Amino acid sequence: MSSLRRSYYNLFSKVYDRIIELHSHDLQGRLRGALADRTGLKAGDVALDICTGTGSVPPFLAEKVGSNGLVIGLDFSSGMLHKAAKKIQDRETKNIVLIQAEAQYLPFKGGTISAVTCSHAFYELKGDVREKAIMEVKRVCRAGGKFCMMEHEVPRKKFIKFLFYVRMLVAGNLGSEALLKQEESFFKGHFSEVKREILQGGNTKVICGLSK
């Protein structure tokens, strides 16, 4: 990953949570909880949240796997992970670890992860990186384990829609607009039993599939 892109996300970490809240209208983390609910995780499992950003999802996954389980939050940005560490420290959650690494080079053995999540980040990965990342998710996820991705629906309001595409453009991946139009077929090419669901409020969707 380029140093320029890494620097962008280090700076973006300072406003990331506010931008996500603006798009999703989710001040209490209800949507992250809904994402965790759909993973099928149970006590003792190992969960991985790729592109974890400021660490909003791992605490909800930690509730699912319990004290005997493990949650790994992974991101390539030190700025994002710094914010995530502070958030996790404030919650005093003991079964979460943070790792700095890139989604297309996951540092885990094959078949060792019970479920993988990605929240509001998958479409920011460029095409070749996204393909490598999805192959890595399939490699590390156990057979029958789930990959659950949460992302914004394309906003209806003009200003919010403008911000949505600015986010894509600044991230260097406006090409994800094509993926938005064929996302279900993309996921069905990699996972089985793919389900796309619009969450309450209509601004956010979750797509889940089983590792083949």
C-alpha positions, -999 to 999 in steps of 0.1 A, spaced: 0 0 0 14 34 -9 28 57 17 5 85 4 -26 63 8 -14 53 43 -9 90 52 -44 98 40 -60 73 63 -38 83 92 -53 118 88 -88 105 80 -88 87 113 -94 120 131 -128 125 115 -137 89 104 -163 82 131 -181 114 124 -183 108 87 -197 73 92 -223 86 116 -233 112 91 -239 86 64 -255 59 86 -273 80 113 -260 55 138 -248 72 170 -253 43 193 -236 16 173 -268 -2 165 -257 -11 130 -224 -26 141 -243 -47 166 -265 -59 137 -234 -68 117 -221 -89 146 -255 -106 150 -253 -119 114 -218 -135 117 -230 -167 135 -202 -164 160 -205 -182 193 -185 -185 225 -149 -195 220 -147 -185 183 -120 -164 166 -133 -134 147 -114 -111 124 -124 -75 115 -104 -64 84 -100 -27 77 -111 -22 113 -105 15 112 -111 31 146 -123 -2 161 -160 2 162 -169 -34 153 -146 -55 175 -164 -48 208 -196 -62 193 -178 -92 180 -162 -97 215 -196 -100 230 -204 -129 207 -172 -149 212 -171 -144 250 -141 -144 273 -128 -177 258 -128 -164 223 -106 -139 204 -113 -109 182 -86 -95 159 -89 -60 145 -67 -55 115 -58 -23 97 -29 -9 77 -32 26 92 -14 34 125 -36 64 129 -67 43 127 -53 17 151 -43 44 176 -79 55 178 -91 19 180 -67 11 209 -81 41 228 -117 30 221 -110 -5 233 -91 6 263 -121 28 274 -144 -2 271 -119 -24 291 -124 -52 266 -99 -80 273 -103 -104 243 -95 -80 215 -61 -76 198 -51 -51 171 -27 -59 143 -12 -36 117 -13 -54 84 -28 -51 49 -61 -69 40 -46 -85 9 -18 -101 30 -35 -116 61 -9 -129 86 -29 -160 96 -29 -197 87 -56 -210 65 -89 -221 81 -82 -205 115 -109 -178 116 -145 -185 125 -159 -153 108 -146 -122 91 -162 -88 90 -156 -56 72 -174 -24 80 -176 7 57 -142 0 40 -145 -28 15 -154 -6 -14 -125 17 -7 -101 -11 -17 -89 -8 -52 -99 -35 -77 -68 -57 -76 -63 -52 -39 -100 -61 -33 -97 -93 -53 -66 -103 -33 -83 -94 0 -113 -115 -8 -91 -144 -17 -73 -140 16 -106 -139 35 -116 -172 19 -82 -187 27 -82 -179 64 -119 -185 71 -129 -220 82 -152 -240 60 -187 -228 66 -175 -196 83 -191 -163 73 -178 -132 57 -201 -102 65 -196 -69 49 -214 -37 59 -215 -6 37 -236 24 30 -263 23 4 -258 51 -22 -274 80 -4 -305 97 -18 -299 132 -5 -278 151 -29 -253 165 -4 -247 132 14 -245 115 -20 -218 140 -30 -199 132 2 -202 95 -5 -186 98 -39 -160 123 -26 -150 96 -1 -146 71 -30 -126 96 -51 -103 107 -23 -97 70 -15 -86 66 -51 -113 41 -60 -142 58 -78 -142 26 -99 -161 9 -71 -193 25 -86 -193 -4 -110 -191 -29 -82 -221 -12 -65 -242 -22 -95 -232 -59 -95 -222 -65 -58 -244 -96 -53 -229 -113 -84 -194 -104 -72 -200 -120 -37 -217 -150 -52 -186 -156 -72 -167 -162 -40 -191 -173 -14 -222 -195 -11 -256 -186 3 -250 -149 -2 -277 -127 14 -280 -89 9 -300 -71 35 -310 -35 40 -309 -26 77 -335 -6 95 -333 31 84 -325 22 48 -290 38 47 -269 7 54 -267 -28 39 -251 -60 50 -239 -87 26 -230 -121 41 -218 -153 25 -205 -187 36 -169 -197 29 -170 -225 4 
